[in-house]
Amino acid sequence: MKRFLFLLTILITLSLAVIGCGGEDSQAAQETTASVAETLPEDVQAVSTGLSGAAAASAAESSPEASDAAQAIFSATGEFVSPVRSELSPKLPGRVAKLYVDEGAYVRAGQPVLELESDYTRLNLQSAQAEVARARAGLDEAARDLQRKKDLVAKDSIPRATFDRSQAAYDQAQAAHQAATAHAALLRQQLADATLRAPVTGMVAEKRTDVGARLGDAGVAFVFVQLSPLKLRFQVPERYLGRIERGDKVTATVDPYPNEKFEGTIKTVGGVIDPKTRTMFAEAEFANRDGRLRPGLFARVETKLD
């Protein structure tokens, strides 16, 4: 029994030497262990074989190459950009009467942001509506007269020329009513266009006018940027061309929120490789439903490689 314990102590010491040593010392220790194991009794040889296998497995698990291959992570830096940047201009020139938002305000698509002076347009619309009513009355009278003439001409009670004149009067009344209706519709559209509305849901990036200022046909009143979703653009070295693909998940960190990670999805990768930097363009999309991320914000992005 003492001989068995003595040999087992020697065996454990040699196994530890195999794990701790590398290169030629490790190989020599393994050969020594194998030679000693051959001289041990059969039951001790079984213990020796089990310890050697466990040491080899432990060494394989702690290998840096295996760990890096299983958890390869690509890191880069980029900038958030808005997918939509819109400049709002009036359809017709006019003077600014009211402003409903200021620079930096959040807006929703269709929300009123500016109103032009429209007093004369309202007066012209009232006049046009009265003209529509007058034309409608004339059209109704011409229609009744035409119906009477149809009944009489069917009985040969009046000449055909009389019926033709009634038909022409009806056609003229109908055309006058259509013209008056179209003019009123035009004025209503001009009145609606006097109120400028946000084209996208996002933020007012720039305000370029004020109350009392006159806006021409090409005058820009506001610049809007979309905040949801946002895109993060960054560069990828060419060696990762086959390892980063559309649909891959990425995480981004920004200085304003140092303890948070924002998740996104790669939408574009590849394209033409820049011969100077040997990099390609990549773009990830972030939902940004809470609007905390902003265009122009610097970010650090990471993604796991296959």
Contacts in CASP RR format, 6 or more apart in sequence:
PFRMAT RR
TARGET T0000
AUTHOR 0000-0000-0000
METHOD contacts of the structure
MODEL  1
MKRFLFLLTILITLSLAVIGCGGEDSQAAQETTASVAETLPEDVQAVSTG
LSGAAAASAAESSPEASDAAQAIFSATGEFVSPVRSELSPKLPGRVAKLY
VDEGAYVRAGQPVLELESDYTRLNLQSAQAEVARARAGLDEAARDLQRKK
DLVAKDSIPRATFDRSQAAYDQAQAAHQAATAHAALLRQQLADATLRAPV
TGMVAEKRTDVGARLGDAGVAFVFVQLSPLKLRFQVPERYLGRIERGDKV
TATVDPYPNEKFEGTIKTVGGVIDPKTRTMFAEAEFANRDGRLRPGLFAR
VETKLD
4 41 0 8 1.000
4 44 0 8 1.000
7 40 0 8 1.000
7 41 0 8 1.000
7 44 0 8 1.000
8 44 0 8 1.000
8 47 0 8 1.000
10 36 0 8 1.000
11 33 0 8 1.000
11 36 0 8 1.000
11 37 0 8 1.000
11 40 0 8 1.000
11 44 0 8 1.000
11 47 0 8 1.000
11 48 0 8 1.000
11 51 0 8 1.000
12 51 0 8 1.000
14 29 0 8 1.000
14 32 0 8 1.000
14 33 0 8 1.000
14 36 0 8 1.000
15 33 0 8 1.000
15 51 0 8 1.000
15 52 0 8 1.000
15 55 0 8 1.000
17 29 0 8 1.000
18 26 0 8 1.000
18 29 0 8 1.000
18 30 0 8 1.000
18 33 0 8 1.000
18 52 0 8 1.000
18 55 0 8 1.000
19 55 0 8 1.000
19 58 0 8 1.000
19 59 0 8 1.000
20 26 0 8 1.000
21 29 0 8 1.000
30 52 0 8 1.000
33 48 0 8 1.000
33 52 0 8 1.000
36 48 0 8 1.000
37 44 0 8 1.000
37 45 0 8 1.000
37 48 0 8 1.000
37 49 0 8 1.000
37 52 0 8 1.000
38 45 0 8 1.000
40 48 0 8 1.000
60 66 0 8 1.000
71 304 0 8 1.000
72 304 0 8 1.000
72 305 0 8 1.000
73 302 0 8 1.000
73 303 0 8 1.000
73 304 0 8 1.000
73 305 0 8 1.000
74 236 0 8 1.000
74 240 0 8 1.000
74 243 0 8 1.000
74 244 0 8 1.000
74 302 0 8 1.000
74 303 0 8 1.000
74 304 0 8 1.000
74 305 0 8 1.000
75 300 0 8 1.000
75 301 0 8 1.000
75 302 0 8 1.000
76 234 0 8 1.000
76 235 0 8 1.000
76 236 0 8 1.000
76 282 0 8 1.000
76 300 0 8 1.000
76 301 0 8 1.000
77 234 0 8 1.000
77 298 0 8 1.000
77 299 0 8 1.000
77 300 0 8 1.000
77 301 0 8 1.000
78 232 0 8 1.000
78 233 0 8 1.000
78 234 0 8 1.000
78 235 0 8 1.000
78 298 0 8 1.000
78 299 0 8 1.000
78 300 0 8 1.000
78 301 0 8 1.000
79 232 0 8 1.000
79 233 0 8 1.000
79 234 0 8 1.000
79 296 0 8 1.000
79 297 0 8 1.000
79 298 0 8 1.000
79 299 0 8 1.000
80 230 0 8 1.000
80 231 0 8 1.000
80 232 0 8 1.000
80 286 0 8 1.000
80 293 0 8 1.000
80 294 0 8 1.000
80 295 0 8 1.000
80 296 0 8 1.000
80 297 0 8 1.000
80 299 0 8 1.000
81 230 0 8 1.000
81 231 0 8 1.000
81 232 0 8 1.000
81 233 0 8 1.000
81 295 0 8 1.000
81 296 0 8 1.000
82 225 0 8 1.000
82 226 0 8 1.000
82 227 0 8 1.000
82 230 0 8 1.000
82 231 0 8 1.000
82 295 0 8 1.000
83 226 0 8 1.000
83 229 0 8 1.000
83 230 0 8 1.000
83 231 0 8 1.000
84 200 0 8 1.000
84 224 0 8 1.000
84 225 0 8 1.000
84 226 0 8 1.000
85 205 0 8 1.000
85 223 0 8 1.000
85 224 0 8 1.000
85 225 0 8 1.000
85 226 0 8 1.000
86 199 0 8 1.000
86 200 0 8 1.000
86 223 0 8 1.000
86 224 0 8 1.000
86 225 0 8 1.000
87 220 0 8 1.000
87 222 0 8 1.000
87 223 0 8 1.000
87 224 0 8 1.000
88 113 0 8 1.000
88 114 0 8 1.000
88 196 0 8 1.000
88 198 0 8 1.000
88 199 0 8 1.000
88 220 0 8 1.000
88 221 0 8 1.000
88 222 0 8 1.000
88 223 0 8 1.000
88 224 0 8 1.000
89 215 0 8 1.000
89 216 0 8 1.000
89 217 0 8 1.000
89 218 0 8 1.000
89 219 0 8 1.000
89 220 0 8 1.000
89 221 0 8 1.000
90 116 0 8 1.000
90 193 0 8 1.000
90 194 0 8 1.000
90 196 0 8 1.000
90 215 0 8 1.000
90 216 0 8 1.000
90 217 0 8 1.000
90 219 0 8 1.000
90 221 0 8 1.000
91 193 0 8 1.000
92 116 0 8 1.000
92 190 0 8 1.000
92 193 0 8 1.000
92 194 0 8 1.000
92 217 0 8 1.000
93 214 0 8 1.000
93 215 0 8 1.000
93 216 0 8 1.000
93 217 0 8 1.000
94 116 0 8 1.000
94 117 0 8 1.000
94 214 0 8 1.000
94 215 0 8 1.000
94 216 0 8 1.000
95 116 0 8 1.000
95 117 0 8 1.000
95 212 0 8 1.000
95 213 0 8 1.000
95 214 0 8 1.000
95 215 0 8 1.000
96 114 0 8 1.000
96 115 0 8 1.000
96 116 0 8 1.000
96 117 0 8 1.000
96 209 0 8 1.000
96 210 0 8 1.000
96 211 0 8 1.000
96 212 0 8 1.000
96 213 0 8 1.000
96 214 0 8 1.000
96 215 0 8 1.000
96 221 0 8 1.000
97 115 0 8 1.000
97 116 0 8 1.000
97 117 0 8 1.000
97 118 0 8 1.000
97 211 0 8 1.000
97 212 0 8 1.000
98 114 0 8 1.000
98 115 0 8 1.000
98 211 0 8 1.000
99 113 0 8 1.000
99 114 0 8 1.000
99 207 0 8 1.000
99 209 0 8 1.000
99 210 0 8 1.000
99 211 0 8 1.000
100 111 0 8 1.000
100 112 0 8 1.000
100 113 0 8 1.000
100 114 0 8 1.000
100 115 0 8 1.000
101 107 0 8 1.000
101 111 0 8 1.000
101 113 0 8 1.000
101 198 0 8 1.000
101 204 0 8 1.000
101 207 0 8 1.000
101 222 0 8 1.000
102 204 0 8 1.000
102 207 0 8 1.000
103 204 0 8 1.000
103 205 0 8 1.000
103 206 0 8 1.000
103 207 0 8 1.000
104 203 0 8 1.000
104 204 0 8 1.000
104 205 0 8 1.000
105 203 0 8 1.000
105 204 0 8 1.000
106 202 0 8 1.000
106 203 0 8 1.000
107 113 0 8 1.000
107 198 0 8 1.000
107 201 0 8 1.000
107 202 0 8 1.000
107 203 0 8 1.000
107 204 0 8 1.000
107 224 0 8 1.000
108 198 0 8 1.000
108 201 0 8 1.000
108 202 0 8 1.000
109 197 0 8 1.000
109 198 0 8 1.000
109 199 0 8 1.000
109 200 0 8 1.000
109 201 0 8 1.000
110 197 0 8 1.000
110 198 0 8 1.000
110 199 0 8 1.000
111 197 0 8 1.000
111 198 0 8 1.000
112 195 0 8 1.000
112 196 0 8 1.000
112 197 0 8 1.000
113 196 0 8 1.000
113 197 0 8 1.000
113 198 0 8 1.000
113 204 0 8 1.000
113 221 0 8 1.000
113 222 0 8 1.000
114 195 0 8 1.000
114 196 0 8 1.000
114 209 0 8 1.000
114 221 0 8 1.000
114 222 0 8 1.000
115 194 0 8 1.000
115 195 0 8 1.000
115 196 0 8 1.000
116 194 0 8 1.000
116 195 0 8 1.000
116 196 0 8 1.000
116 215 0 8 1.000
117 194 0 8 1.000
118 190 0 8 1.000
118 191 0 8 1.000
118 194 0 8 1.000
121 187 0 8 1.000
121 190 0 8 1.000
121 191 0 8 1.000
121 194 0 8 1.000
122 191 0 8 1.000
124 187 0 8 1.000
125 184 0 8 1.000
125 187 0 8 1.000
125 188 0 8 1.000
125 191 0 8 1.000
128 180 0 8 1.000
128 183 0 8 1.000
128 184 0 8 1.000
128 187 0 8 1.000
129 184 0 8 1.000
131 180 0 8 1.000
131 183 0 8 1.000
131 184 0 8 1.000
132 177 0 8 1.000
132 180 0 8 1.000
132 181 0 8 1.000
132 184 0 8 1.000
134 180 0 8 1.000
135 173 0 8 1.000
135 176 0 8 1.000
135 177 0 8 1.000
135 179 0 8 1.000
135 180 0 8 1.000
135 181 0 8 1.000
136 177 0 8 1.000
138 173 0 8 1.000
138 176 0 8 1.000
138 177 0 8 1.000
139 170 0 8 1.000
139 173 0 8 1.000
139 174 0 8 1.000
139 176 0 8 1.000
139 177 0 8 1.000
141 173 0 8 1.000
142 166 0 8 1.000
142 169 0 8 1.000
142 170 0 8 1.000
142 172 0 8 1.000
142 173 0 8 1.000
142 174 0 8 1.000
143 170 0 8 1.000
143 173 0 8 1.000
145 166 0 8 1.000
145 169 0 8 1.000
145 170 0 8 1.000
146 166 0 8 1.000
146 167 0 8 1.000
146 169 0 8 1.000
146 170 0 8 1.000
148 166 0 8 1.000
149 158 0 8 1.000
149 162 0 8 1.000
149 163 0 8 1.000
149 166 0 8 1.000
149 167 0 8 1.000
150 163 0 8 1.000
152 158 0 8 1.000
152 162 0 8 1.000
152 163 0 8 1.000
153 160 0 8 1.000
153 162 0 8 1.000
153 163 0 8 1.000
196 221 0 8 1.000
196 222 0 8 1.000
198 222 0 8 1.000
198 224 0 8 1.000
199 224 0 8 1.000
200 224 0 8 1.000
200 225 0 8 1.000
200 226 0 8 1.000
201 226 0 8 1.000
201 227 0 8 1.000
201 228 0 8 1.000
202 224 0 8 1.000
202 225 0 8 1.000
202 226 0 8 1.000
202 227 0 8 1.000
202 228 0 8 1.000
203 224 0 8 1.000
203 225 0 8 1.000
203 227 0 8 1.000
203 294 0 8 1.000
204 222 0 8 1.000
204 223 0 8 1.000
204 224 0 8 1.000
205 223 0 8 1.000
205 224 0 8 1.000
205 225 0 8 1.000
205 295 0 8 1.000
206 222 0 8 1.000
206 223 0 8 1.000
207 221 0 8 1.000
207 222 0 8 1.000
208 219 0 8 1.000
208 220 0 8 1.000
208 221 0 8 1.000
208 222 0 8 1.000
208 223 0 8 1.000
209 215 0 8 1.000
209 219 0 8 1.000
209 220 0 8 1.000
209 221 0 8 1.000
209 222 0 8 1.000
215 221 0 8 1.000
225 295 0 8 1.000
227 288 0 8 1.000
227 291 0 8 1.000
227 293 0 8 1.000
227 294 0 8 1.000
227 295 0 8 1.000
228 287 0 8 1.000
228 288 0 8 1.000
228 289 0 8 1.000
228 291 0 8 1.000
229 285 0 8 1.000
229 286 0 8 1.000
229 287 0 8 1.000
229 288 0 8 1.000
230 285 0 8 1.000
230 286 0 8 1.000
230 288 0 8 1.000
230 293 0 8 1.000
230 295 0 8 1.000
231 267 0 8 1.000
231 283 0 8 1.000
231 284 0 8 1.000
231 285 0 8 1.000
231 286 0 8 1.000
232 250 0 8 1.000
232 252 0 8 1.000
232 264 0 8 1.000
232 283 0 8 1.000
232 284 0 8 1.000
232 285 0 8 1.000
232 286 0 8 1.000
232 299 0 8 1.000
232 301 0 8 1.000
233 281 0 8 1.000
233 282 0 8 1.000
233 283 0 8 1.000
234 282 0 8 1.000
234 283 0 8 1.000
234 284 0 8 1.000
234 301 0 8 1.000
235 274 0 8 1.000
235 277 0 8 1.000
235 279 0 8 1.000
235 280 0 8 1.000
235 281 0 8 1.000
235 282 0 8 1.000
236 244 0 8 1.000
236 269 0 8 1.000
236 270 0 8 1.000
236 279 0 8 1.000
236 280 0 8 1.000
236 281 0 8 1.000
236 282 0 8 1.000
237 278 0 8 1.000
237 279 0 8 1.000
237 280 0 8 1.000
238 273 0 8 1.000
238 278 0 8 1.000
238 279 0 8 1.000
238 280 0 8 1.000
240 305 0 8 1.000
241 270 0 8 1.000
241 273 0 8 1.000
241 280 0 8 1.000
243 305 0 8 1.000
243 306 0 8 1.000
244 266 0 8 1.000
244 269 0 8 1.000
244 282 0 8 1.000
244 303 0 8 1.000
244 305 0 8 1.000
245 266 0 8 1.000
245 269 0 8 1.000
246 266 0 8 1.000
246 267 0 8 1.000
246 268 0 8 1.000
246 269 0 8 1.000
247 265 0 8 1.000
247 266 0 8 1.000
247 267 0 8 1.000
248 265 0 8 1.000
248 266 0 8 1.000
248 303 0 8 1.000
248 304 0 8 1.000
249 263 0 8 1.000
249 264 0 8 1.000
249 265 0 8 1.000
249 266 0 8 1.000
249 303 0 8 1.000
249 304 0 8 1.000
250 263 0 8 1.000
250 264 0 8 1.000
250 265 0 8 1.000
250 266 0 8 1.000
250 284 0 8 1.000
250 301 0 8 1.000
250 302 0 8 1.000
250 303 0 8 1.000
251 261 0 8 1.000
251 262 0 8 1.000
251 263 0 8 1.000
251 264 0 8 1.000
251 301 0 8 1.000
251 302 0 8 1.000
251 303 0 8 1.000
252 261 0 8 1.000
252 262 0 8 1.000
252 263 0 8 1.000
252 264 0 8 1.000
252 284 0 8 1.000
252 286 0 8 1.000
252 299 0 8 1.000
252 300 0 8 1.000
252 301 0 8 1.000
252 302 0 8 1.000
253 260 0 8 1.000
253 261 0 8 1.000
253 262 0 8 1.000
253 299 0 8 1.000
253 300 0 8 1.000
254 262 0 8 1.000
254 293 0 8 1.000
254 297 0 8 1.000
254 298 0 8 1.000
254 299 0 8 1.000
254 300 0 8 1.000
255 298 0 8 1.000
256 292 0 8 1.000
256 297 0 8 1.000
257 292 0 8 1.000
262 286 0 8 1.000
262 288 0 8 1.000
262 293 0 8 1.000
263 286 0 8 1.000
264 284 0 8 1.000
264 285 0 8 1.000
264 286 0 8 1.000
264 287 0 8 1.000
265 284 0 8 1.000
265 285 0 8 1.000
266 282 0 8 1.000
266 283 0 8 1.000
266 284 0 8 1.000
266 285 0 8 1.000
266 303 0 8 1.000
267 283 0 8 1.000
267 284 0 8 1.000
267 285 0 8 1.000
268 281 0 8 1.000
268 282 0 8 1.000
268 283 0 8 1.000
269 280 0 8 1.000
269 281 0 8 1.000
269 282 0 8 1.000
269 283 0 8 1.000
270 280 0 8 1.000
270 281 0 8 1.000
270 282 0 8 1.000
271 280 0 8 1.000
271 281 0 8 1.000
272 280 0 8 1.000
272 281 0 8 1.000
273 279 0 8 1.000
273 280 0 8 1.000
274 280 0 8 1.000
284 301 0 8 1.000
286 293 0 8 1.000
END
